[in-house]
């Protein structure tokens, strides 16, 4: 990629600015663990919301989004439901409030708050710590590998060198530099540095997204797009089958991608996405940076507002950029992409489009923006994981009376160790790829059933949680090792059922322990669900206690919120494709759903 002095200057200025800001704020994070990991619960909710949005602007996810939009057109708007992307709606409607009421520091500490301190609760506590740490190591390795490939595709310098007889490639040199700089300000400044730099990173990325969208809108017409894509490419709705055939288009080899994805039975896929999405969303966020942002807010109401803002500012600018890059590639990158043959690499669409279409200045801003996206996500993971080691292992089991300075120092050391181990994994990504995928697939596959029940069922115990997670891990591992050819979502019901069976068996092999702790959890968190016996006991002891009767209102707000979020995804697409009628309709939907959320959700936060 050719870079002008202006582009290089923008990237260098960004890196220097991030480091300066991180070090400037480092003193605020050195007081104690709460200050280091949660910012002392004094950061404004809107800063945390922008920070959280920045953490979701990752490079790999953006490359994937551009690729699937290129292949599936407007129907690609549904594919993020695989995760599901609308789990954030469940979070801002009610889960953030429930989570923040716990007043804990980590997801593992929350497990103790939920189940008490018995044998089963300790097993559950330990398995969550293992889940959190291994997940972070896997993501650090993933980011290390990803940022190296990205940098070599966009930066012009060869950074390879030889060290003690070992040849370090240019990609790994770039990754070492970027990961090292990010770790420097993250470890030094803790949560204060992470949030402040992520806010700056989000602003840069948003400006770059708008710039890309403007360039694409002025370079591409709807008629140009129509000549290179199938007839149904620009249609959002679908039937039982995908009905998207590229055979007579400019890119017939795209059919190989659709076949390998296994998404042709789109109707069944949609049903399974909704089914999985509901359970995965009720389970709540995994113990990572998203949960950390929730626990770092001042109050439960601010936790909800923070999660709402994350969606509110993220999707329109991000998808304006994604659709921009996709249509530029469709119209102008035909020769380059066709030359790849049937092995068309969709991850290269994004860097190729940046190199070919962005003008001087905007190219540098875009590169700085993607570096910002990477550094923000990487910093968030690096800052979140050491809390589990220091707070949930060292402080809880080894040295409960350790002074604050020692705990902060151990947190810094833990961060550095985790980064180094993750980078070692990244250096060996080729040989460790199967191991990393196995860990991620197994741990996440076993997460849903136990984490749904922990919120809504009074009888569910720490023992049940542990065995549910274990059964889910076993089922996911069997699938990964022996049935890897099947798309994960199509076997999700079987994995969920097996994990659910483990939850039930583990729960009923002993009487309910820690009943008083369960009552304390229910009284403080106030969840809805199947809490009858505990609710009656709490109300008998405290006649002033008012149970949560908001299930119907929350369910209504979730449906409205999912539609509200979807509108933000498709409006930029319709705008870029000049489908003005559809854009106006969805803009009306966005306004209507915003009004409903204001009345039935935002206004009710006053009670918090």
C-alpha positions as CSV (number, residue, x, y, z in Angstrom):
1,X,0.0,0.0,0.0
2,X,1.2,3.5,-0.9
3,X,1.1,6.0,1.9
4,X,1.7,9.7,1.6
5,X,3.6,11.7,4.3
6,X,0.3,13.1,5.5
7,X,-1.2,9.6,6.0
8,X,2.0,8.4,7.9
9,X,1.9,11.6,10.0
10,X,-1.8,11.0,11.0
11,X,-1.0,7.4,12.1
12,X,2.1,8.5,14.1
13,X,0.2,11.4,15.7
14,X,-2.5,9.0,16.8
15,X,-0.1,6.5,18.4
16,X,1.8,9.3,20.2
17,X,-1.5,10.8,21.4
18,X,-2.8,7.5,22.8
19,X,0.3,6.9,24.7
20,X,0.4,10.4,26.1
21,X,-3.2,10.3,27.2
22,X,-2.8,6.8,28.8
23,X,0.2,7.8,30.9
24,X,-1.4,11.2,31.9
25,X,-4.3,9.3,33.5
26,X,-2.2,6.5,35.1
27,X,-2.1,8.1,38.6
28,X,-5.9,7.8,38.9
29,X,-5.8,4.0,38.6
30,X,-3.1,3.3,41.2
31,X,-5.2,3.7,44.4
32,X,-6.7,0.2,44.7
33,X,-8.3,-2.6,42.7
34,X,-11.6,-0.8,42.3
35,X,-9.8,2.2,40.8
36,X,-7.5,0.0,38.6
37,X,-10.2,-2.3,37.1
38,X,-13.5,-0.3,37.5
39,X,-12.3,3.3,37.5
40,X,-13.4,3.6,41.1
41,X,-17.1,3.6,39.8
42,X,-16.7,7.3,39.1
43,X,-16.6,7.3,35.3
44,X,-19.6,8.9,33.6
45,X,-21.9,6.4,31.9
46,X,-21.6,8.1,28.5
47,X,-17.8,7.8,28.6
48,X,-18.2,4.1,29.4
49,X,-20.8,3.7,26.6
50,X,-18.5,5.3,24.0
51,X,-15.7,3.1,25.3
52,X,-17.8,0.0,25.0
53,X,-18.8,0.9,21.4
54,X,-15.1,1.4,20.6
55,X,-14.3,-2.1,21.9
56,X,-16.9,-3.5,19.4
57,X,-15.2,-1.9,16.4
58,X,-12.7,-4.7,15.9
59,X,-10.8,-5.2,12.6
60,X,-11.6,-8.8,12.1
61,X,-15.3,-8.3,12.7
62,X,-15.4,-5.4,10.2
63,X,-13.6,-7.6,7.6
64,X,-16.1,-10.3,8.2
65,X,-19.0,-7.9,7.9
66,X,-17.7,-6.4,4.6
67,X,-17.2,-10.0,3.3
68,X,-20.7,-11.2,4.1
69,X,-22.4,-8.1,2.8
70,X,-20.4,-8.6,-0.5
71,X,-21.7,-12.2,-0.7
72,X,-25.3,-12.0,0.8
73,X,-26.3,-8.4,0.1
74,X,-29.0,-7.0,2.4
75,X,-29.7,-10.4,3.8
76,X,-26.3,-10.2,5.5
77,X,-28.1,-7.9,8.0
78,X,-29.6,-11.0,9.6
79,X,-26.4,-13.0,9.9
80,X,-25.0,-11.2,13.0
81,X,-28.0,-12.7,14.8
82,X,-25.8,-15.8,14.9
83,X,-24.1,-14.4,18.0
84,X,-26.7,-12.8,18.5
85,X,-25.9,-9.1,18.0
86,X,-29.1,-8.1,19.8
87,X,-27.9,-9.6,23.1
88,X,-27.1,-5.9,23.9
89,X,-30.8,-5.1,23.8
90,X,-31.4,-7.6,26.6
91,X,-28.5,-6.0,28.5
92,X,-29.8,-2.5,28.4
93,X,-33.4,-3.3,29.0
94,X,-32.9,-5.2,32.2
95,X,-29.7,-7.3,32.6
96,X,-27.4,-4.4,33.2
97,X,-29.5,-3.2,36.1
98,X,-29.6,-6.7,37.6
99,X,-25.9,-7.1,37.2
100,X,-24.9,-3.7,38.6
101,X,-27.0,-4.2,41.7
102,X,-24.5,-6.9,42.8
103,X,-21.8,-4.3,43.6
104,X,-19.0,-6.8,42.7
105,X,-15.9,-6.4,40.6
106,X,-15.8,-9.5,38.3
107,X,-18.1,-12.2,36.8
108,X,-16.5,-14.7,39.1
109,X,-17.2,-12.6,42.2
110,X,-20.8,-12.3,41.0
111,X,-21.0,-16.2,41.1
112,X,-20.2,-16.1,44.8
113,X,-22.8,-13.4,45.3
114,X,-25.4,-15.6,43.5
115,X,-24.6,-19.0,45.0
116,X,-22.7,-18.3,48.3
117,X,-19.5,-20.0,49.4
118,X,-20.3,-23.7,49.5
119,X,-18.5,-26.5,47.7
120,X,-20.7,-26.2,44.5
121,X,-20.4,-22.4,44.6
122,X,-16.6,-22.7,44.8
123,X,-16.5,-25.1,41.9
124,X,-18.6,-22.6,39.9
125,X,-16.4,-19.7,40.9
126,X,-13.3,-21.6,39.7
127,X,-14.8,-22.6,36.4
128,X,-15.7,-19.0,35.6
129,X,-12.2,-17.9,36.4
130,X,-10.8,-20.5,34.1
131,X,-13.4,-19.6,31.4
132,X,-12.4,-15.9,31.7
133,X,-8.6,-16.3,31.6
134,X,-8.5,-18.9,28.8
135,X,-10.9,-16.8,26.7
136,X,-8.7,-13.8,27.1
137,X,-5.6,-15.8,26.2
138,X,-7.3,-17.1,23.1
139,X,-8.5,-13.6,22.1
140,X,-5.0,-12.1,22.6
141,X,-3.6,-14.8,20.3
142,X,-6.4,-14.1,17.8
143,X,-5.8,-10.4,17.9
144,X,-2.0,-10.8,17.6
145,X,-2.4,-12.9,14.5
146,X,-5.0,-10.6,13.0
147,X,-3.3,-7.3,13.5
148,X,-0.1,-8.6,12.0
149,X,-1.9,-9.7,8.8
150,X,-3.8,-6.4,8.7
151,X,-0.6,-4.3,9.1
152,X,1.3,-6.1,6.4
153,X,-1.6,-5.6,4.0
154,X,-1.8,-1.8,4.6
155,X,1.6,-0.6,5.6
156,X,4.5,-0.4,3.1
157,X,7.5,-1.3,5.3
158,X,9.1,-4.7,5.6
159,X,9.7,-5.1,9.4
160,X,11.0,-8.7,9.4
161,X,14.2,-9.4,11.3
162,X,16.3,-12.3,12.6
163,X,16.6,-12.9,16.4
164,X,18.9,-15.6,17.8
165,X,18.7,-17.5,14.6
166,X,14.9,-17.3,14.4
167,X,13.3,-15.3,11.5
168,X,10.6,-13.0,12.7
169,X,8.2,-12.2,9.9
170,X,7.0,-8.7,9.1
171,X,3.5,-9.5,10.3
172,X,4.7,-10.6,13.7
173,X,7.0,-7.6,14.0
174,X,4.1,-5.3,13.5
175,X,2.0,-7.3,15.9
176,X,4.7,-7.1,18.6
177,X,5.0,-3.4,18.2
178,X,1.2,-2.6,18.3
179,X,0.5,-5.1,21.1
180,X,3.5,-3.8,23.1
181,X,2.4,-0.2,22.8
182,X,-1.2,-1.0,23.7
183,X,-0.1,-3.1,26.7
184,X,2.1,-0.2,27.8
185,X,-0.7,2.3,28.4
186,X,-3.2,-0.3,29.5
187,X,-1.0,-1.8,32.2
188,X,0.2,1.6,33.3
189,X,-3.2,3.4,33.4
190,X,-5.8,0.7,34.1
191,X,-9.4,1.4,33.5
192,X,-9.0,5.2,33.4
193,X,-6.5,5.0,30.5
194,X,-8.5,2.3,28.6
195,X,-11.8,4.3,28.7
196,X,-10.2,7.7,27.9
197,X,-8.2,6.3,24.9
198,X,-11.2,4.3,23.7
199,X,-13.4,7.4,23.6
200,X,-10.7,9.1,21.5
201,X,-10.5,6.0,19.3
202,X,-14.3,5.9,18.8
203,X,-14.3,9.5,17.6
204,X,-11.6,8.9,15.1
205,X,-13.3,5.7,13.8
206,X,-16.6,7.4,13.5
207,X,-15.1,10.3,11.4
208,X,-13.4,7.7,9.2
209,X,-16.6,5.7,8.7
210,X,-18.5,8.8,7.6
211,X,-15.7,9.7,5.2
212,X,-15.7,6.2,3.6
213,X,-19.4,6.3,3.2
214,X,-19.3,9.7,1.5
215,X,-16.5,8.5,-0.9
216,X,-18.5,5.4,-1.8
217,X,-21.8,7.3,-2.3
218,X,-20.1,9.7,-4.7
219,X,-18.3,6.9,-6.7
220,X,-21.0,4.2,-7.0
221,X,-24.5,4.3,-8.4
222,X,-27.3,1.9,-7.9
223,X,-27.2,1.0,-11.6
224,X,-23.6,0.0,-11.4
225,X,-24.3,-2.3,-8.4
226,X,-27.2,-3.9,-10.2
227,X,-25.1,-4.9,-13.1
228,X,-22.7,-7.1,-11.0
229,X,-25.0,-8.7,-8.4
230,X,-27.9,-11.3,-8.5
231,X,-31.4,-10.0,-8.7
232,X,-32.2,-10.7,-5.0
233,X,-29.0,-9.3,-3.6
234,X,-30.6,-6.0,-2.7
235,X,-33.6,-7.6,-1.0
236,X,-33.8,-7.9,2.9
237,X,-36.5,-10.5,3.1
238,X,-36.2,-14.2,2.4
239,X,-38.1,-17.5,2.2
240,X,-37.2,-21.0,3.3
241,X,-34.3,-20.9,0.9
242,X,-31.7,-18.2,0.4
243,X,-32.5,-17.8,-3.3
244,X,-29.3,-16.0,-4.2
245,X,-27.5,-17.4,-7.3
246,X,-24.3,-15.7,-8.5
247,X,-23.9,-18.0,-11.5
248,X,-24.9,-15.3,-14.1
249,X,-23.2,-12.4,-12.2
250,X,-19.8,-10.8,-12.3
251,X,-18.5,-13.2,-9.5
252,X,-19.9,-16.7,-10.1
253,X,-17.2,-18.1,-7.7
254,X,-19.1,-16.6,-4.8
255,X,-21.5,-19.6,-4.9
256,X,-18.6,-21.6,-3.5
257,X,-18.6,-19.4,-0.4
258,X,-22.4,-19.7,0.1
259,X,-22.1,-23.5,-0.2
260,X,-19.3,-23.7,2.3
261,X,-21.1,-21.5,4.8
262,X,-24.1,-23.9,4.7
263,X,-26.7,-21.0,4.9
264,X,-28.8,-22.0,1.9
265,X,-31.7,-23.1,4.1
266,X,-32.1,-19.6,5.4
267,X,-35.6,-20.0,6.9
268,X,-34.4,-22.8,9.2
269,X,-31.2,-20.9,10.0
270,X,-33.3,-17.9,11.0
271,X,-35.5,-19.9,13.4
272,X,-32.4,-21.4,15.0
273,X,-30.8,-18.0,15.3
274,X,-33.8,-16.6,17.1
275,X,-34.0,-19.7,19.4
276,X,-30.3,-19.6,20.2
277,X,-30.4,-15.8,20.5
278,X,-33.1,-15.7,23.1
279,X,-31.3,-18.2,25.4
280,X,-27.8,-16.7,24.8
281,X,-29.1,-13.2,25.5
282,X,-30.9,-14.2,28.7
283,X,-27.6,-15.8,29.8
284,X,-26.1,-12.4,29.8
285,X,-22.6,-11.2,28.7
286,X,-19.6,-13.4,29.2
287,X,-17.1,-12.4,31.9
288,X,-15.2,-10.0,29.7
289,X,-14.8,-6.2,29.0
290,X,-18.6,-5.7,28.3
291,X,-19.4,-7.0,31.8
292,X,-16.6,-4.9,33.2
293,X,-18.1,-1.7,31.7
294,X,-21.4,-2.5,33.4
295,X,-19.8,-3.1,36.8
296,X,-17.8,0.1,36.4
297,X,-20.8,2.4,36.2
298,X,-22.0,4.5,39.2
299,X,-25.5,3.1,39.5
300,X,-27.8,0.4,38.0
301,X,-29.7,3.0,36.0
302,X,-26.4,4.3,34.5
303,X,-25.4,0.8,33.7
304,X,-28.5,0.5,31.5
305,X,-28.0,3.9,29.9
306,X,-24.3,2.9,29.1
307,X,-25.4,-0.3,27.3
308,X,-28.1,1.6,25.4
309,X,-25.6,4.3,24.2
310,X,-23.3,1.5,22.9
311,X,-25.9,0.5,20.4
312,X,-27.1,4.1,19.8
313,X,-23.8,5.4,18.5
314,X,-22.3,2.2,16.9
315,X,-24.4,0.9,14.1
316,X,-25.2,3.7,11.7
317,X,-21.7,5.0,11.2
318,X,-20.2,1.5,11.2
319,X,-22.6,0.1,8.6
320,X,-22.3,3.3,6.5
321,X,-18.6,2.3,6.2
322,X,-19.3,-1.4,5.7
323,X,-21.8,-0.9,2.9
324,X,-19.4,1.7,1.4
325,X,-16.5,-0.7,1.2
326,X,-18.7,-3.6,-0.1
327,X,-20.1,-1.6,-3.0
328,X,-16.7,-0.1,-4.0
329,X,-15.3,-3.7,-4.1
330,X,-18.3,-5.0,-6.1
331,X,-18.1,-2.3,-8.8
332,X,-14.3,-1.6,-9.1
333,X,-12.4,-4.6,-7.8
334,X,-13.7,-7.1,-10.3
335,X,-10.3,-7.9,-12.0
336,X,-8.4,-8.2,-8.7
337,X,-11.0,-10.5,-7.1
338,X,-11.7,-12.6,-10.2
339,X,-7.9,-13.3,-10.4
340,X,-8.1,-15.1,-7.1
341,X,-10.3,-17.8,-8.8
342,X,-12.5,-20.0,-6.6
343,X,-10.3,-19.3,-3.6
344,X,-11.5,-15.7,-3.4
345,X,-10.3,-14.3,-0.1
346,X,-13.1,-12.0,1.2
347,X,-10.9,-10.8,4.1
348,X,-8.8,-9.0,1.5
349,X,-11.7,-6.9,0.2
350,X,-11.4,-4.4,3.0
351,X,-7.6,-3.6,2.7
352,X,-7.8,-3.6,-1.1
353,X,-10.6,-1.1,-1.0
354,X,-8.7,1.1,1.5
355,X,-5.7,1.1,-0.7
356,X,-7.5,1.8,-4.0
357,X,-10.2,4.3,-3.2
358,X,-9.4,6.4,-0.2
359,X,-7.8,9.8,-0.8
360,X,-4.8,11.2,1.1
361,X,-5.7,12.1,4.6
362,X,-8.8,9.9,4.8
363,X,-6.6,6.9,4.2
364,X,-4.4,7.8,7.1
365,X,-7.4,8.5,9.3
366,X,-8.9,5.1,8.3
367,X,-5.6,3.3,9.1
368,X,-5.4,5.2,12.4
369,X,-9.1,4.3,13.0
370,X,-8.5,0.6,12.5
371,X,-5.5,0.7,14.7
372,X,-7.7,2.4,17.2
373,X,-10.3,-0.3,16.9
374,X,-7.7,-3.0,17.4
375,X,-6.0,-1.2,20.3
376,X,-9.3,-0.5,22.0
377,X,-10.5,-4.1,21.9
378,X,-7.1,-5.5,22.9
379,X,-6.8,-3.0,25.8
380,X,-10.2,-3.9,27.0
381,X,-9.3,-7.6,27.2
382,X,-5.9,-7.0,28.8
383,X,-7.5,-4.8,31.5
384,X,-10.4,-7.2,32.3
385,X,-8.7,-10.6,32.8
386,X,-6.1,-9.8,35.5
387,X,-9.0,-8.9,37.9
388,X,-10.0,-12.6,37.9
389,X,-6.4,-13.7,38.8
390,X,-5.8,-11.0,41.5
391,X,-9.3,-10.5,42.9
392,X,-10.8,-13.9,42.5
393,X,-7.8,-16.1,43.1
394,X,-5.0,-14.3,45.0
395,X,-7.2,-12.1,47.2
396,X,-9.9,-14.6,47.8
397,X,-7.9,-17.8,48.4
398,X,-4.3,-16.8,49.1
399,X,-3.9,-13.4,50.8
400,X,-7.3,-11.8,51.8
401,X,-5.6,-9.1,53.7
402,X,-3.2,-7.9,51.0
403,X,-2.7,-4.1,50.9
404,X,-4.0,-2.2,47.9
405,X,-0.6,-1.2,46.5
406,X,0.4,-4.9,46.4
407,X,-2.8,-5.9,44.7
408,X,-2.4,-3.2,42.0
409,X,1.2,-4.2,41.5
410,X,0.1,-7.8,41.1
411,X,-2.5,-6.7,38.6
412,X,0.1,-5.0,36.5
413,X,2.3,-8.2,36.6
414,X,-0.7,-10.4,35.8
415,X,-1.5,-8.2,32.8
416,X,2.0,-8.5,31.4
417,X,2.1,-12.2,32.0
418,X,-1.2,-12.7,30.2
419,X,-0.1,-10.6,27.3
420,X,3.2,-12.5,26.9
421,X,1.4,-15.9,27.1
422,X,-1.2,-14.8,24.6
423,X,1.6,-13.6,22.3
424,X,3.3,-16.9,22.6
425,X,0.0,-18.5,21.5
426,X,-0.1,-16.1,18.7
427,X,3.4,-16.9,17.5
428,X,2.4,-20.6,17.4
429,X,-1.1,-19.9,15.9
430,X,-0.5,-22.4,13.2
431,X,0.2,-25.3,15.5
432,X,-2.1,-24.2,18.3
433,X,-5.0,-23.1,16.1
434,X,-7.0,-26.3,16.8
435,X,-6.4,-26.0,20.5
436,X,-7.5,-22.4,20.6
437,X,-10.6,-23.2,18.6
438,X,-11.4,-26.2,20.8
439,X,-11.1,-24.1,24.0
440,X,-13.2,-21.2,22.6
441,X,-15.9,-23.5,21.1
442,X,-16.1,-25.8,24.1
443,X,-16.2,-23.1,26.7
444,X,-18.7,-20.9,24.9
445,X,-20.9,-23.9,23.9
446,X,-21.3,-24.9,27.5
447,X,-22.1,-21.4,28.7
448,X,-25.7,-20.8,27.8
449,X,-27.9,-23.2,29.8
450,X,-26.3,-22.7,33.2
451,X,-26.2,-18.9,32.8
452,X,-29.9,-18.7,31.8
453,X,-31.0,-20.6,34.9
454,X,-28.8,-18.6,37.3
455,X,-31.0,-15.5,36.6
456,X,-34.5,-17.0,36.7
457,X,-34.7,-20.2,38.9
458,X,-34.7,-20.1,42.6
459,X,-33.7,-23.8,43.1
460,X,-30.7,-23.6,40.8
461,X,-27.5,-24.2,42.8
462,X,-23.8,-23.7,42.5
463,X,-23.4,-27.4,42.0
464,X,-26.0,-27.3,39.2
465,X,-24.1,-24.4,37.6
466,X,-20.8,-26.3,37.7
467,X,-22.2,-29.5,36.2
468,X,-24.2,-27.6,33.6
469,X,-21.1,-25.8,32.4
470,X,-19.2,-29.1,32.4
471,X,-21.9,-31.0,30.5
472,X,-22.0,-28.2,28.0
473,X,-18.2,-28.3,27.6
474,X,-18.3,-32.0,27.0
475,X,-21.1,-31.7,24.4
476,X,-19.3,-28.9,22.6
477,X,-16.0,-30.8,22.6
478,X,-17.6,-33.9,21.1
479,X,-19.2,-31.8,18.4
480,X,-15.9,-29.9,17.6
481,X,-13.8,-33.1,17.5
482,X,-16.1,-35.5,15.7
483,X,-18.7,-33.4,13.9
484,X,-16.8,-30.4,12.9
485,X,-18.4,-30.4,9.4
486,X,-21.7,-29.3,10.8
487,X,-22.5,-25.6,11.2
488,X,-22.5,-24.9,15.0
489,X,-26.0,-23.3,15.2
490,X,-27.6,-26.4,13.7
491,X,-26.5,-28.6,16.6
492,X,-27.0,-25.9,19.2
493,X,-30.3,-27.4,20.5
494,X,-28.6,-30.7,21.2
495,X,-25.7,-29.0,23.1
496,X,-28.2,-26.9,25.0
497,X,-30.3,-29.9,26.0
498,X,-27.2,-31.8,27.2
499,X,-26.0,-28.8,29.2
500,X,-29.5,-28.3,30.6
501,X,-29.6,-32.0,31.7
502,X,-26.3,-31.4,33.6
503,X,-27.8,-28.3,35.3
504,X,-30.8,-30.4,36.5
505,X,-28.8,-33.4,37.7
506,X,-26.2,-31.2,39.5
507,X,-29.0,-29.1,41.2
508,X,-31.0,-32.1,42.6
509,X,-28.1,-34.3,43.8
510,X,-28.2,-32.3,47.1
511,X,-30.6,-30.0,49.0
512,X,-30.4,-26.3,48.2
513,X,-27.3,-25.0,50.1
514,X,-26.8,-21.4,51.1
515,X,-30.5,-20.6,51.2
516,X,-29.9,-17.3,53.1
517,X,-27.4,-16.2,50.4
518,X,-30.0,-17.0,47.7
519,X,-32.5,-14.8,49.5
520,X,-30.0,-12.0,49.8
521,X,-29.3,-12.3,46.1
522,X,-33.0,-12.2,45.2
523,X,-33.7,-9.3,47.5
524,X,-30.8,-7.2,46.2
525,X,-31.0,-8.1,42.5
526,X,-34.8,-8.3,42.2
527,X,-35.0,-10.5,39.1
528,X,-38.2,-11.8,37.6
529,X,-38.6,-15.5,36.9
530,X,-39.4,-18.6,38.9
531,X,-38.6,-17.4,42.4
532,X,-41.9,-18.3,44.2
533,X,-40.6,-20.0,47.5
534,X,-37.7,-17.5,47.9
535,X,-40.0,-14.6,47.1
536,X,-42.5,-15.6,49.8
537,X,-39.8,-16.0,52.4
538,X,-38.3,-12.6,51.6
539,X,-41.7,-10.9,51.7
540,X,-42.5,-12.6,55.0
541,X,-39.3,-11.3,56.5
542,X,-39.6,-7.8,54.9
543,X,-43.2,-6.8,54.2
544,X,-42.0,-3.7,52.4
545,X,-40.2,-5.7,49.8
546,X,-41.8,-5.3,46.3
547,X,-41.1,-8.1,43.8
548,X,-40.2,-7.5,40.2
549,X,-43.4,-7.5,38.1
550,X,-41.9,-6.1,35.0
551,X,-41.5,-9.2,32.8
552,X,-44.2,-8.2,30.3
553,X,-42.8,-4.6,30.0
554,X,-39.3,-5.9,29.6
555,X,-40.4,-8.4,26.9
556,X,-42.1,-5.6,25.0
557,X,-39.1,-3.4,25.3
558,X,-36.8,-6.2,24.0
559,X,-38.9,-6.7,20.9
560,X,-39.0,-2.9,20.3
561,X,-35.3,-2.7,20.9
562,X,-34.4,-5.5,18.4
563,X,-36.4,-3.7,15.7
564,X,-34.8,-0.4,16.7
565,X,-31.3,-1.9,16.4
566,X,-32.2,-3.5,13.1
567,X,-33.3,-0.2,11.7
568,X,-29.9,1.3,12.4
569,X,-28.3,-1.5,10.5
570,X,-30.4,-1.3,7.3
571,X,-30.9,2.5,7.0
572,X,-27.2,3.1,5.8
573,X,-27.6,0.2,3.4
574,X,-30.8,1.5,1.8
575,X,-29.2,5.0,1.7
576,X,-26.2,3.8,-0.2
577,X,-28.3,1.7,-2.6
578,X,-30.6,4.7,-3.3
579,X,-33.7,2.7,-2.2
580,X,-35.3,5.8,-0.8
581,X,-38.7,4.4,-0.1
582,X,-37.4,1.6,2.1
583,X,-35.0,4.1,3.8
584,X,-37.8,6.4,4.7
585,X,-39.9,3.5,6.0
586,X,-37.1,2.2,8.2
587,X,-36.3,5.8,9.3
588,X,-40.0,6.0,10.5
589,X,-39.6,2.7,12.3
590,X,-36.4,4.0,14.0
591,X,-38.3,7.1,15.2
592,X,-41.3,5.2,16.4
593,X,-39.3,2.6,18.3
594,X,-37.2,5.4,19.8
595,X,-40.3,7.0,21.1
596,X,-41.6,3.7,22.6
597,X,-38.2,3.0,24.3
598,X,-38.2,6.6,25.7
599,X,-41.7,6.1,27.2
600,X,-41.6,2.4,28.4
601,X,-37.9,2.0,29.2
602,X,-35.9,5.2,29.7
603,X,-38.5,7.0,31.7
604,X,-38.9,4.0,34.1
605,X,-35.2,4.2,35.0
606,X,-36.0,7.0,37.4
607,X,-37.0,4.3,39.9
608,X,-33.4,3.1,40.0
